[in-house]
Structures are given as structure tokens and as C-alpha cells.
């Protein structure tokens, strides 16, 4: 039987809460985006929120996977995840910056709101978490 | 007087921006992870606590990179 540690439970809780918050930000961003630019606003807000969700979740996933490996594996998983994420993000931004169906400011501000919101969720979760020093 | 170019650069200055947005957080994340590994090697029983704190450090550091890389959407 496998048991889930407190840290794993925290990471899964943060993933769920972060996804909910980013969904909420995507909804609000879509409404605001619709009023700013009825044609391009909604897809821009949805893409911005999705980017934030994917990239904040990938960090969590890399730590979750790395925890199960040796120290060297942990380093490889976290730093490798960071490298792949940054290269992927640069390519996606490079593609979207030239795309016709994007309203830049709507996408940018939705992305920033989603990232800041997810950081707030992370901080609250860590501050309220009870991680025992030794887990048996 | 003739003006002679001895060196010429061409390209987009935004590429330099991409580099700057990546290098700072890259160093930051590397430091956070390496210190966590160092601390885990010293006190393996604290691994869970250290990894949670590390992950929060990474989240804050990489937020800067993501925002920096997304600036072409408003400055382009």
C-alpha cells in the first residue's frame, strides 16, 4: 500500500486550488476581454490563463516527480523541467506575438493576474501547511 | 571624412530581452535548488520541509521569468 506524504498532499491541494483560481481569472479575463476587444479579447484571455496554468503546474509536477528520485534525479527533474518550460514558453510567445487572433494587452494582463493569483494561493497553502519533520 | 564600419550587428533587440528575462531567474532557480540539495544532504529527515520551501522559492523566481518573457505582448 502506498501512502501519500503531507508534502505530496500539499502539492496536490495547491494544484487543485490554483486550477480553480486560474479558471476564475480566465472567466473574468474573458468578460473584460470581450468588452475591450469583442473579437480577439476572449481567446486572448483564455490563452493567457491557460499558459499560466500549464507553466505553474509544470513546476509542481517537476517537484512531485523529483521527490521520488535520488538527489541527483531531483536536481535533474526540477532544473530540466525549468529548462524545457522556459524554451517552450519562449517558442509559444514567439508564435503568439505574431498571431493575428491575439489582443496582446488582454493576454499579458490575464497571464500576469493568473501568475500573481497562483503565487498567492501557493503562499497561503505553504503558510497554513503542517509538514511534520519526520514522516514514518 | 569617410566613415568605415568595422563591425555591424543586425537583428532584433528583443532577443536580448529574452536572454535577460531568462538569465536572472535561471541563476535564482539554480541557487534555490542547489541550496536545497545541500541542506537535504546535511539533514535528510528535513527533505519534505525543504522541498516545500524550495518550491515556493522557485514559484516566485520563475514568475519573474514568465512575466519578462510575456512582455512582447504589450511592448511589441
Backbone of each chain as ProteinMPNN parsed JSONL, in Angstrom:
{"seq_chain_A": "XXXXXXXXXXXXXXXXXXXXXXXXXXXXXXXXXXXXXXXXXXXXXXXXXXXXXXXXXXXXXXXXXXXXXXXXXXXXXXXXXXXXXXXXXXXXXXXXXXXXXXXXXXXXXXXXXXXXXXXXXXXXXXXXXXXXXXXX", "coords_chain_A": {"N_chain_A": [[0.853, -1.201, 0.0], [0.57, 2.196, -0.828], [1.434, 5.259, 0.695], [0.463, 8.671, 0.876], [2.522, 11.428, 1.323], [2.622, 14.283, 3.605], [3.658, 16.492, 2.277], [3.223, 15.8, -0.406], [0.44, 15.763, -0.397], [-0.009, 18.455, 0.083], [1.021, 19.592, -2.285], [-0.747, 18.544, -4.169], [-3.129, 19.639, -3.297], [-2.609, 22.37, -3.679], [-2.357, 22.382, -6.426], [-4.984, 21.81, -7.225], [-6.435, 23.963, -6.06], [-5.13, 26.131, -7.261], [-5.747, 25.671, -9.96], [-8.494, 26.082, -9.909], [-8.612, 28.816, -9.195], [-7.275, 29.987, -11.359], [-9.018, 29.298, -13.372], [-11.165, 30.885, -12.627], [-10.013, 33.412, -12.957], [-9.61, 33.285, -15.687], [-12.25, 33.346, -16.568], [-13.158, 35.88, -15.662], [-11.267, 37.444, -17.005], [-11.974, 36.84, -19.638], [-14.49, 38.026, -19.837], [-13.857, 40.738, -19.386], [-12.048, 41.004, -21.49], [-13.777, 40.633, -23.639], [-15.248, 42.975, -23.603], [-13.223, 44.79, -24.068], [-12.09, 44.035, -26.544], [-14.024, 42.687, -28.7], [-13.744, 40.64, -30.575], [-11.104, 39.494, -30.433], [-10.537, 39.437, -27.748], [-11.615, 37.439, -25.946], [-10.443, 34.84, -26.746], [-7.777, 35.587, -26.278], [-7.642, 36.084, -23.505], [-8.269, 33.539, -22.553], [-6.164, 32.011, -23.577], [-3.999, 33.244, -22.289], [-4.555, 32.661, -19.565], [-4.48, 29.88, -19.705], [-1.804, 29.42, -20.393], [-0.54, 30.315, -18.052], [-1.575, 28.448, -16.246], [-0.57, 25.991, -17.25], [2.21, 26.401, -17.035], [2.66, 26.988, -14.317], [1.728, 24.652, -13.188], [3.488, 22.787, -14.239], [5.822, 23.264, -12.807], [5.113, 22.38, -10.252], [4.591, 19.7, -10.882], [7.149, 18.86, -11.645], [8.511, 19.013, -9.209], [7.034, 17.205, -7.691], [7.535, 14.805, -9.077], [10.318, 14.75, -8.923], [10.741, 14.432, -6.181], [10.493, 11.757, -5.73], [12.782, 10.657, -6.621], [16.408, 10.147, -6.583], [18.829, 12.409, -5.03], [20.334, 13.552, -7.13], [18.647, 12.944, -9.245], [16.452, 14.417, -8.468], [17.429, 17.038, -8.692], [17.877, 17.021, -11.451], [15.261, 16.634, -12.437], [13.863, 18.922, -11.525], [15.415, 21.131, -12.475], [15.619, 20.399, -15.151], [12.945, 20.416, -15.877], [12.447, 23.126, -15.591], [14.107, 24.17, -17.606], [13.02, 23.028, -19.992], [10.495, 24.114, -19.818], [10.975, 26.882, -20.001], [12.112, 27.137, -22.56], [10.007, 26.15, -24.103], [8.065, 28.057, -23.454], [9.202, 30.388, -24.525], [9.099, 29.779, -27.271], [6.308, 29.534, -27.64], [5.456, 32.117, -26.969], [6.834, 33.538, -28.923], [5.488, 32.605, -31.186], [2.818, 33.374, -30.646], [3.041, 36.135, -30.402], [3.124, 37.046, -32.971], [0.731, 36.283, -33.934], [-2.5, 36.674, -35.45], [-4.895, 36.539, -34.152], [-4.778, 37.491, -31.585], [-5.095, 39.644, -28.788], [-2.782, 41.559, -27.513], [-2.35, 43.105, -24.951], [-4.58, 42.168, -23.419], [-4.051, 39.419, -23.218], [-1.553, 39.522, -21.921], [-2.123, 40.833, -19.444], [-4.0, 39.093, -18.33], [-2.434, 36.821, -18.058], [-0.482, 37.754, -16.226], [-2.134, 38.344, -14.028], [-3.078, 35.773, -13.466], [-0.702, 34.453, -12.794], [0.15, 35.914, -10.544], [-2.04, 35.469, -8.869], [-1.879, 32.71, -8.565], [0.544, 32.558, -7.22], [-0.188, 33.734, -4.813], [-2.003, 31.821, -3.848], [-0.226, 29.666, -3.551], [1.483, 30.662, -1.54], [-0.277, 31.041, 0.639], [-1.107, 28.41, 1.024], [1.314, 27.138, 1.72], [1.992, 28.517, 4.051], [-0.074, 27.746, 5.729], [0.287, 25.073, 5.879], [0.935, 21.93, 7.453], [3.656, 20.374, 7.894], [5.162, 17.547, 8.971], [8.307, 17.056, 10.694], [9.561, 14.568, 10.66], [8.517, 11.832, 8.816], [6.817, 8.811, 9.046]], "CA_chain_A": [[0.0, 0.0, 0.0], [1.379, 3.411, -0.853], [0.848, 6.368, 1.435], [0.824, 9.979, 0.34], [3.087, 12.24, 2.408], [1.992, 15.597, 3.796], [4.116, 17.399, 1.22], [2.504, 15.426, -1.629], [-0.947, 16.244, -0.238], [0.024, 19.919, -0.091], [1.212, 19.901, -3.7], [-1.979, 18.213, -4.898], [-4.13, 20.644, -2.888], [-2.261, 23.627, -4.356], [-2.666, 22.197, -7.849], [-6.442, 21.918, -7.379], [-6.864, 25.338, -5.753], [-4.567, 27.007, -8.291], [-6.518, 25.48, -11.191], [-9.79, 26.758, -9.71], [-8.41, 30.269, -9.232], [-6.927, 30.4, -12.73], [-10.287, 29.196, -14.107], [-11.939, 32.089, -12.276], [-9.351, 34.551, -13.611], [-9.881, 33.149, -17.129], [-13.625, 33.795, -16.788], [-13.193, 37.343, -15.511], [-10.47, 37.981, -18.111], [-12.74, 36.714, -20.886], [-15.552, 39.052, -19.823], [-13.189, 42.033, -19.599], [-11.513, 40.955, -22.849], [-14.887, 40.795, -24.594], [-15.597, 44.405, -23.675], [-12.075, 45.521, -24.625], [-11.95, 43.676, -27.956], [-15.031, 41.613, -28.75], [-13.334, 39.522, -31.432], [-9.859, 38.831, -30.009], [-10.37, 39.502, -26.285], [-11.919, 36.184, -25.243], [-9.371, 33.852, -26.913], [-6.529, 36.06, -25.67], [-7.713, 35.851, -22.055], [-8.235, 32.09, -22.308], [-4.797, 31.53, -23.836], [-3.147, 33.768, -21.207], [-4.8, 31.885, -18.341], [-4.01, 28.5, -19.933], [-0.336, 29.433, -20.307], [-0.176, 30.402, -16.634], [-1.917, 27.165, -15.61], [0.375, 24.952, -17.689], [3.574, 26.611, -16.574], [2.763, 26.843, -12.856], [1.515, 23.231, -12.877], [4.699, 22.032, -14.594], [6.771, 23.382, -11.688], [4.628, 21.458, -9.222], [4.763, 18.328, -11.353], [8.573, 18.51, -11.621], [8.905, 18.769, -7.812], [6.365, 15.958, -7.286], [8.265, 13.673, -9.672], [11.682, 14.77, -8.403], [10.738, 13.954, -4.786], [10.559, 10.283, -5.712], [14.076, 10.233, -7.171], [17.572, 10.449, -5.747], [19.147, 13.846, -5.024], [20.727, 13.954, -8.484], [17.418, 12.877, -10.039], [15.633, 15.557, -8.045], [18.012, 18.215, -9.342], [17.624, 16.895, -12.89], [13.832, 16.812, -12.732], [13.432, 20.315, -11.3], [16.099, 22.039, -13.4], [15.241, 20.012, -16.515], [11.591, 20.936, -16.068], [12.578, 24.584, -15.75], [14.709, 24.42, -18.925], [12.034, 22.691, -21.02], [9.398, 25.074, -19.688], [11.376, 28.202, -20.494], [12.259, 27.058, -24.019], [8.638, 26.025, -24.632], [7.363, 29.337, -23.293], [9.77, 31.34, -25.495], [8.552, 29.44, -28.589], [4.874, 29.856, -27.662], [5.329, 33.579, -27.006], [7.287, 33.952, -30.255], [4.416, 32.316, -32.143], [1.61, 34.157, -30.347], [3.284, 37.576, -30.587], [2.869, 37.377, -34.38], [-0.579, 35.745, -34.324], [-3.488, 37.707, -35.775], [-6.102, 36.409, -33.329], [-4.414, 37.8, -30.205], [-5.017, 41.017, -28.299], [-1.607, 41.474, -26.633], [-2.532, 43.538, -23.561], [-5.529, 41.291, -22.699], [-3.321, 38.182, -22.903], [-0.498, 39.808, -20.949], [-2.637, 41.131, -18.105], [-4.607, 37.868, -17.795], [-1.313, 35.967, -17.656], [0.114, 38.302, -15.003], [-3.106, 38.152, -12.933], [-3.119, 34.343, -13.123], [0.55, 34.093, -12.118], [0.148, 36.504, -9.202], [-3.061, 34.754, -8.094], [-1.369, 31.378, -8.221], [1.565, 32.763, -6.188], [-0.9, 33.979, -3.553], [-2.508, 30.512, -3.399], [0.934, 28.888, -3.102], [1.975, 31.193, -0.261], [-1.261, 30.748, 1.698], [-1.085, 26.962, 1.273], [2.543, 26.767, 2.43], [1.944, 29.078, 5.403], [-1.042, 27.029, 6.56], [0.563, 23.629, 5.827], [1.586, 21.325, 8.628], [4.532, 19.315, 7.393], [5.963, 17.016, 10.082], [9.743, 16.978, 10.416], [9.854, 13.177, 10.308], [7.311, 11.09, 8.444], [7.09, 7.382, 9.051]], "C_chain_A": [[0.885, 1.245, 0.0], [0.662, 4.513, -0.071], [1.32, 7.675, 0.821], [1.336, 10.839, 1.488], [2.378, 13.584, 2.481], [2.387, 16.565, 2.685], [3.395, 17.101, -0.096], [1.061, 15.943, -1.577], [-1.027, 17.749, -0.445], [0.124, 20.282, -1.568], [-0.068, 19.638, -4.493], [-3.08, 19.229, -4.569], [-3.882, 21.974, -3.62], [-2.607, 23.552, -5.84], [-4.168, 22.393, -8.095], [-6.91, 23.354, -7.153], [-6.372, 26.32, -6.81], [-5.354, 26.903, -9.591], [-7.869, 26.196, -11.092], [-9.643, 28.27, -9.849], [-8.11, 30.737, -10.652], [-8.163, 30.297, -13.63], [-11.148, 30.434, -13.888], [-11.353, 33.319, -12.976], [-9.593, 34.509, -15.122], [-11.288, 33.656, -17.447], [-13.723, 35.316, -16.725], [-12.439, 38.004, -16.664], [-11.221, 37.924, -19.428], [-13.826, 37.787, -20.972], [-14.949, 40.429, -20.104], [-12.663, 42.105, -21.037], [-12.58, 41.155, -23.9], [-15.257, 42.265, -24.743], [-14.465, 45.24, -24.278], [-11.988, 45.303, -26.137], [-12.825, 42.444, -28.182], [-14.565, 40.403, -29.561], [-12.138, 38.746, -30.872], [-9.718, 38.715, -28.497], [-10.545, 38.169, -25.588], [-10.829, 35.128, -25.476], [-8.059, 34.279, -26.268], [-6.515, 35.783, -24.173], [-7.61, 34.362, -21.747], [-6.833, 31.528, -22.528], [-3.851, 31.999, -22.731], [-3.3, 32.951, -19.936], [-4.29, 30.45, -18.504], [-2.488, 28.415, -19.822], [0.107, 29.453, -18.846], [-0.439, 29.071, -15.935], [-0.896, 26.091, -15.962], [1.737, 25.159, -17.037], [3.701, 26.581, -15.06], [2.571, 25.377, -12.464], [2.755, 22.401, -13.177], [5.743, 22.105, -13.482], [6.407, 22.386, -10.6], [4.895, 20.013, -9.622], [6.234, 17.919, -11.274], [9.038, 18.24, -10.189], [8.303, 17.445, -7.328], [7.107, 14.73, -7.812], [9.667, 13.59, -9.06], [11.79, 14.24, -6.984], [10.925, 12.445, -4.687], [11.91, 9.752, -6.2], [15.199, 10.51, -6.178], [17.844, 11.952, -5.79], [19.516, 14.348, -6.415], [19.511, 13.954, -9.409], [16.505, 14.041, -9.737], [16.107, 16.834, -8.729], [17.693, 18.2, -10.841], [16.172, 17.17, -13.236], [13.425, 18.284, -12.611], [14.087, 21.258, -12.31], [15.777, 21.704, -14.856], [13.846, 20.527, -16.847], [11.611, 22.425, -16.339], [13.092, 24.933, -17.15], [13.681, 24.186, -20.043], [10.902, 23.719, -21.03], [9.763, 26.419, -20.3], [11.525, 28.206, -22.015], [10.879, 26.99, -24.664], [7.904, 27.355, -24.576], [7.869, 30.36, -24.305], [9.211, 31.07, -26.892], [7.08, 29.838, -28.693], [4.672, 31.366, -27.762], [5.746, 34.107, -28.381], [6.216, 33.735, -31.312], [3.21, 33.243, -31.915], [1.797, 35.654, -30.593], [3.005, 38.003, -32.025], [1.469, 36.95, -34.828], [-1.6, 36.869, -34.509], [-4.665, 37.71, -34.794], [-5.872, 36.782, -31.863], [-4.506, 39.3, -29.945], [-3.942, 41.01, -27.205], [-1.854, 41.893, -25.189], [-3.491, 42.639, -22.775], [-4.808, 40.003, -22.285], [-2.301, 38.427, -21.791], [-1.08, 39.989, -19.548], [-3.369, 39.926, -17.496], [-3.521, 36.932, -17.281], [-0.709, 36.444, -16.337], [-0.833, 38.095, -13.816], [-3.121, 36.694, -12.493], [-1.854, 33.933, -12.374], [0.563, 34.64, -10.692], [-0.873, 35.797, -8.302], [-2.554, 33.388, -7.655], [-0.266, 31.479, -7.167], [0.919, 32.983, -4.818], [-1.424, 32.662, -2.979], [-1.364, 29.668, -2.83], [1.368, 29.338, -1.706], [1.023, 30.844, 0.878], [-1.202, 29.259, 2.058], [0.147, 26.562, 2.076], [2.503, 27.283, 3.869], [1.012, 28.285, 6.315], [-0.76, 25.518, 6.601], [1.226, 23.152, 7.119], [2.387, 20.121, 8.122], [5.346, 18.783, 8.572], [7.44, 16.896, 9.698], [10.112, 15.568, 9.964], [8.55, 12.469, 9.996], [7.634, 9.609, 8.386], [6.151, 6.618, 8.165]], "O_chain_A": [[1.849, 1.321, 0.761], [-0.555, 4.672, -0.166], [2.436, 7.77, 0.312], [0.667, 10.969, 2.513], [1.647, 13.979, 1.573], [1.569, 17.353, 2.211], [3.002, 18.018, -0.817], [0.534, 16.478, -2.552], [-1.966, 18.261, -1.056], [-0.589, 21.163, -2.05], [-0.429, 20.413, -5.378], [-3.856, 19.627, -5.437], [-4.813, 22.613, -4.111], [-3.082, 24.52, -6.433], [-4.569, 23.057, -9.05], [-7.681, 23.897, -7.945], [-7.1, 27.229, -7.21], [-5.604, 27.91, -10.253], [-8.328, 26.825, -12.045], [-10.436, 28.923, -10.526], [-8.629, 31.761, -11.096], [-8.339, 31.107, -14.541], [-11.77, 30.958, -14.812], [-12.082, 34.152, -13.514], [-9.759, 35.548, -15.762], [-11.499, 34.314, -18.465], [-14.291, 35.955, -17.61], [-12.901, 38.992, -17.234], [-11.126, 38.841, -20.243], [-14.054, 38.377, -22.028], [-15.449, 41.185, -20.938], [-12.808, 43.123, -21.714], [-12.33, 41.773, -24.935], [-15.541, 42.744, -25.841], [-14.709, 46.264, -24.915], [-11.834, 46.251, -26.908], [-12.424, 41.316, -27.896], [-14.949, 39.271, -29.266], [-12.144, 37.516, -30.835], [-8.865, 37.97, -28.013], [-9.735, 37.795, -24.739], [-10.326, 34.562, -24.506], [-7.309, 33.44, -25.768], [-5.517, 35.31, -23.628], [-6.942, 33.967, -20.791], [-6.368, 30.678, -21.768], [-2.996, 31.235, -22.284], [-2.311, 32.587, -19.3], [-3.738, 29.871, -17.568], [-1.947, 27.475, -19.24], [1.005, 28.712, -18.447], [0.373, 28.618, -15.129], [-0.415, 25.37, -15.088], [2.347, 24.21, -16.546], [4.749, 26.186, -14.549], [3.189, 24.91, -11.508], [3.05, 21.436, -12.472], [6.464, 21.138, -13.237], [7.254, 21.651, -10.092], [5.361, 19.207, -8.817], [6.55, 16.793, -10.892], [9.857, 17.35, -9.962], [8.966, 16.663, -6.647], [7.287, 13.745, -7.097], [10.143, 12.507, -8.722], [12.812, 13.661, -6.613], [11.444, 11.929, -3.697], [12.149, 8.545, -6.191], [14.975, 11.035, -5.088], [17.164, 12.686, -6.507], [19.079, 15.419, -6.837], [19.356, 14.841, -10.248], [15.861, 14.589, -10.632], [15.313, 17.604, -9.268], [17.298, 19.212, -11.421], [15.881, 17.859, -14.214], [12.736, 18.822, -13.477], [13.412, 22.082, -12.927], [15.673, 22.597, -15.697], [13.594, 21.009, -17.952], [10.889, 22.926, -17.201], [12.594, 25.855, -17.797], [13.498, 25.029, -20.921], [10.42, 24.135, -22.084], [8.969, 27.021, -21.024], [11.116, 29.157, -22.682], [10.609, 27.682, -25.646], [7.212, 27.737, -25.52], [7.082, 31.112, -24.879], [8.884, 32.006, -27.621], [6.651, 30.405, -29.698], [3.835, 31.842, -28.529], [5.105, 35.0, -28.935], [6.043, 34.552, -32.215], [2.66, 33.814, -32.856], [0.851, 36.358, -30.945], [2.689, 39.165, -32.284], [1.065, 37.22, -35.959], [-1.562, 37.881, -33.809], [-5.343, 38.723, -34.618], [-6.675, 36.431, -30.998], [-4.064, 40.116, -30.753], [-4.174, 40.512, -26.103], [-1.593, 41.107, -24.277], [-3.254, 42.369, -21.598], [-4.936, 39.552, -21.147], [-2.196, 37.647, -20.844], [-0.604, 39.386, -18.586], [-3.36, 39.754, -16.277], [-3.656, 36.327, -16.217], [-0.454, 35.643, -15.438], [-0.395, 37.716, -12.729], [-3.17, 36.402, -11.298], [-1.922, 33.152, -11.424], [0.934, 33.938, -9.75], [-0.61, 35.556, -7.124], [-2.771, 32.965, -6.519], [-0.142, 30.599, -6.315], [1.406, 32.49, -3.801], [-1.309, 32.411, -1.78], [-1.501, 29.041, -1.78], [1.59, 28.52, -0.813], [1.452, 30.407, 1.946], [-1.24, 28.89, 3.232], [0.056, 25.752, 2.998], [2.922, 26.589, 4.796], [1.261, 28.159, 7.514], [-1.473, 24.77, 7.271], [1.97, 23.883, 7.771], [1.863, 19.02, 7.952], [6.159, 19.525, 9.124], [7.778, 16.667, 8.537], [10.873, 15.388, 9.013], [7.604, 12.491, 10.784], [8.607, 9.2, 7.754], [6.255, 5.395, 8.063]]}, "seq_chain_B": "XXXXXXXXXXXXXXXXXXXXXXXXXXXXXXXXXXXXXXXXXXXXXXXXXXXXXXXXXXXXXXXXXXXXXXXXXXXX", "coords_chain_B": {"N_chain_B": [[35.282, 63.244, -44.494], [35.675, 59.791, -44.588], [33.41, 57.376, -43.401], [33.872, 54.389, -41.877], [32.573, 51.213, -41.394], [33.507, 48.966, -39.013], [32.42, 46.885, -37.718], [29.299, 45.259, -37.688], [26.038, 44.935, -36.499], [23.09, 43.043, -36.752], [19.594, 42.431, -36.369], [17.085, 41.601, -33.889], [16.468, 43.527, -31.071], [14.87, 42.565, -29.114], [15.527, 39.968, -28.634], [17.693, 40.105, -26.94], [16.359, 40.96, -24.73], [14.835, 38.651, -24.165], [16.893, 36.978, -23.363], [17.836, 38.336, -21.068], [15.572, 38.136, -19.495], [15.604, 35.484, -18.963], [18.058, 34.836, -17.802], [18.442, 35.917, -15.182], [16.308, 34.812, -13.459], [17.053, 32.163, -14.02], [19.56, 31.845, -12.798], [18.673, 32.329, -10.215], [16.816, 30.199, -9.704], [18.523, 28.033, -9.968], [20.241, 28.495, -7.781], [18.416, 28.261, -5.637], [17.606, 25.572, -5.846], [20.086, 24.239, -5.649], [20.902, 24.925, -3.059], [18.899, 23.713, -1.62], [19.422, 21.029, -2.113], [21.904, 20.818, -0.924], [21.216, 21.322, 1.746], [19.479, 19.168, 2.161], [21.241, 17.049, 1.929], [22.721, 17.435, 4.211], [20.796, 17.239, 6.252], [18.81, 14.851, 5.901], [16.328, 14.097, 6.935], [14.797, 16.351, 6.954], [13.87, 16.726, 4.43], [11.236, 16.907, 3.239], [10.142, 19.322, 4.278], [12.069, 21.125, 3.361], [11.835, 20.838, 0.589], [9.274, 21.798, 0.091], [9.538, 24.483, 0.834], [11.486, 25.177, -1.013], [10.091, 24.868, -3.398], [8.256, 26.973, -3.225], [10.033, 29.105, -3.359], [11.025, 28.722, -5.965], [8.677, 29.138, -7.412], [8.165, 31.868, -7.01], [10.472, 32.98, -8.126], [10.411, 32.114, -10.795], [8.15, 33.334, -11.698], [8.873, 35.871, -12.318], [10.417, 35.401, -14.6], [8.482, 34.397, -16.389], [6.743, 36.57, -16.637], [8.535, 38.427, -17.665], [9.193, 37.228, -20.133], [6.775, 37.43, -21.395], [6.42, 40.037, -22.036], [6.621, 40.983, -24.775], [3.998, 41.07, -25.667], [2.871, 43.439, -24.804], [4.746, 45.385, -25.327], [5.589, 45.109, -27.914]], "CA_chain_B": [[35.934, 62.075, -43.911], [34.913, 58.551, -44.821], [33.059, 56.598, -42.214], [34.015, 52.967, -42.184], [32.058, 50.273, -40.388], [34.388, 47.81, -38.805], [31.577, 45.779, -37.233], [27.88, 45.589, -37.866], [25.118, 43.983, -35.88], [21.708, 43.149, -37.231], [18.692, 41.519, -35.647], [16.059, 42.214, -33.065], [16.939, 43.758, -29.705], [14.001, 41.812, -28.202], [16.218, 38.713, -28.299], [18.48, 40.415, -25.746], [15.36, 40.968, -23.65], [14.546, 37.248, -23.823], [18.058, 36.486, -22.617], [17.857, 38.943, -19.733], [14.445, 37.6, -18.724], [15.878, 34.09, -18.607], [19.307, 34.61, -17.061], [18.277, 36.223, -13.753], [15.586, 33.72, -12.795], [17.806, 30.919, -14.175], [20.533, 31.815, -11.695], [17.896, 32.245, -8.966], [16.278, 28.849, -9.521], [19.68, 27.166, -9.737], [20.695, 28.687, -6.401], [17.416, 27.713, -4.71], [17.647, 24.107, -5.895], [21.369, 23.724, -5.152], [20.917, 25.07, -1.601], [18.001, 22.695, -1.063], [20.134, 19.745, -2.168], [22.946, 20.897, 0.098], [20.575, 21.179, 3.05], [18.944, 17.806, 2.264], [22.374, 16.163, 2.169], [23.121, 17.596, 5.614], [19.728, 16.744, 7.132], [17.839, 14.195, 5.011], [14.994, 13.978, 7.541], [14.057, 17.601, 6.708], [13.676, 16.85, 2.975], [9.884, 17.37, 2.871], [10.028, 20.752, 4.6], [12.96, 21.885, 2.481], [11.316, 20.826, -0.782], [8.108, 22.69, 0.02], [10.059, 25.861, 0.841], [12.163, 25.362, -2.289], [9.108, 25.027, -4.471], [7.725, 28.336, -3.122], [11.101, 29.966, -3.884], [11.051, 28.592, -7.43], [7.453, 29.742, -7.958], [8.34, 33.322, -7.028], [11.548, 33.347, -9.048], [10.064, 31.892, -12.201], [7.09, 34.277, -12.073], [9.591, 36.996, -12.943], [10.804, 34.981, -15.951], [7.292, 34.277, -17.243], [6.264, 37.928, -16.928], [9.545, 39.037, -18.541], [9.092, 36.664, -21.486], [5.485, 37.778, -21.999], [6.346, 41.48, -22.326], [6.371, 41.366, -26.177], [2.573, 41.283, -25.923], [2.48, 44.837, -24.601], [5.757, 46.335, -25.814], [5.914, 44.894, -29.326]], "C_chain_B": [[35.065, 60.842, -44.157], [34.619, 57.834, -43.503], [33.091, 55.123, -42.6], [33.438, 52.129, -41.054], [33.048, 49.135, -40.23], [33.602, 46.626, -38.227], [30.132, 46.196, -37.367], [27.033, 44.499, -37.224], [23.754, 44.144, -36.513], [20.868, 42.139, -36.47], [17.729, 42.309, -34.784], [16.543, 42.328, -31.622], [16.08, 42.992, -28.684], [14.658, 40.493, -27.773], [17.075, 38.907, -27.048], [17.561, 40.429, -24.523], [15.007, 39.562, -23.203], [15.669, 36.689, -22.951], [18.085, 37.03, -21.203], [16.739, 38.388, -18.862], [14.718, 36.181, -18.257], [17.055, 33.956, -17.654], [19.151, 34.849, -15.552], [17.544, 35.113, -13.011], [16.309, 32.373, -12.93], [18.829, 30.759, -13.061], [19.8, 31.62, -10.366], [17.405, 30.835, -8.691], [17.416, 27.862, -9.248], [20.178, 27.263, -8.305], [19.728, 28.044, -5.403], [17.518, 26.193, -4.659], [18.956, 23.577, -5.31], [21.438, 23.83, -3.624], [20.006, 24.031, -0.943], [18.697, 21.333, -1.037], [21.215, 19.696, -1.092], [22.346, 20.649, 1.483], [20.012, 19.774, 3.239], [20.066, 16.81, 2.529], [22.829, 16.248, 3.622], [22.088, 16.982, 6.551], [18.616, 16.11, 6.29], [16.437, 14.122, 5.602], [14.154, 15.239, 7.329], [13.669, 17.765, 5.234], [12.313, 17.417, 2.599], [9.735, 18.867, 3.096], [10.855, 21.594, 3.63], [12.398, 21.956, 1.059], [10.109, 21.735, -0.938], [8.57, 24.145, -0.025], [10.748, 26.172, -0.491], [11.171, 25.638, -3.416], [8.491, 26.44, -4.441], [8.754, 29.334, -3.674], [11.153, 29.929, -5.402], [9.85, 29.305, -8.04], [7.606, 31.259, -8.06], [9.389, 33.737, -8.061], [11.116, 33.207, -10.498], [8.908, 32.792, -12.664], [7.701, 35.462, -12.814], [9.96, 36.657, -14.39], [9.591, 34.944, -16.875], [6.758, 35.663, -17.622], [7.233, 38.618, -17.89], [9.43, 38.537, -19.973], [7.793, 37.061, -22.177], [5.393, 39.253, -22.368], [6.194, 41.846, -23.812], [4.899, 41.639, -26.475], [2.145, 42.724, -25.671], [3.487, 45.82, -25.182], [6.051, 46.197, -27.303], [5.179, 45.903, -30.196]], "O_chain_B": [[33.853, 60.876, -43.947], [35.475, 57.714, -42.626], [32.415, 54.689, -43.533], [33.784, 52.325, -39.889], [33.38, 48.436, -41.188], [34.081, 45.492, -38.251], [29.792, 47.364, -37.178], [27.286, 43.306, -37.392], [23.314, 45.263, -36.779], [21.372, 41.124, -35.989], [17.581, 43.522, -34.933], [16.976, 41.342, -31.026], [16.494, 42.791, -27.542], [14.381, 39.971, -26.692], [17.179, 38.015, -26.207], [17.93, 39.977, -23.44], [14.889, 39.298, -22.006], [15.428, 36.022, -21.945], [18.326, 36.29, -20.248], [16.911, 38.19, -17.659], [14.137, 35.722, -17.273], [17.063, 33.075, -16.794], [19.665, 34.077, -14.743], [18.073, 34.538, -12.06], [16.19, 31.526, -12.045], [18.955, 29.693, -12.459], [20.238, 30.856, -9.506], [17.555, 30.327, -7.579], [17.291, 26.972, -8.407], [20.501, 26.252, -7.682], [20.144, 27.377, -4.456], [17.516, 25.595, -3.583], [18.956, 22.594, -4.57], [21.968, 22.935, -2.965], [20.298, 23.534, 0.145], [18.578, 20.582, -0.069], [21.416, 18.673, -0.438], [22.882, 19.881, 2.283], [20.056, 19.236, 4.346], [19.878, 15.84, 3.264], [23.269, 15.253, 4.198], [22.434, 16.298, 7.514], [17.606, 16.751, 6.0], [15.457, 14.088, 4.858], [12.935, 15.205, 7.501], [13.192, 18.828, 4.836], [12.222, 18.301, 1.747], [9.262, 19.593, 2.222], [10.406, 22.632, 3.144], [12.473, 22.996, 0.404], [9.937, 22.371, -1.978], [8.064, 24.942, -0.815], [10.618, 27.271, -1.031], [11.379, 26.508, -4.261], [8.235, 27.032, -5.489], [8.395, 30.286, -4.368], [11.306, 30.963, -6.053], [9.976, 29.993, -9.053], [7.228, 31.864, -9.064], [9.212, 34.722, -8.778], [11.411, 34.065, -11.33], [8.709, 32.991, -13.862], [7.144, 35.979, -13.782], [9.839, 37.491, -15.287], [9.662, 35.405, -18.014], [6.374, 35.902, -18.766], [6.809, 39.31, -18.816], [9.552, 39.315, -20.919], [7.711, 37.035, -23.405], [4.397, 39.682, -22.951], [5.682, 42.926, -24.104], [4.581, 42.354, -27.425], [1.166, 43.188, -26.255], [3.135, 46.957, -25.498], [6.69, 47.068, -27.892], [5.322, 45.885, -31.418]]}, "name": "protein", "num_of_chains": 2, "seq": "XXXXXXXXXXXXXXXXXXXXXXXXXXXXXXXXXXXXXXXXXXXXXXXXXXXXXXXXXXXXXXXXXXXXXXXXXXXXXXXXXXXXXXXXXXXXXXXXXXXXXXXXXXXXXXXXXXXXXXXXXXXXXXXXXXXXXXXXXXXXXXXXXXXXXXXXXXXXXXXXXXXXXXXXXXXXXXXXXXXXXXXXXXXXXXXXXXXXXXXXXXXXXXXXXXXX"}
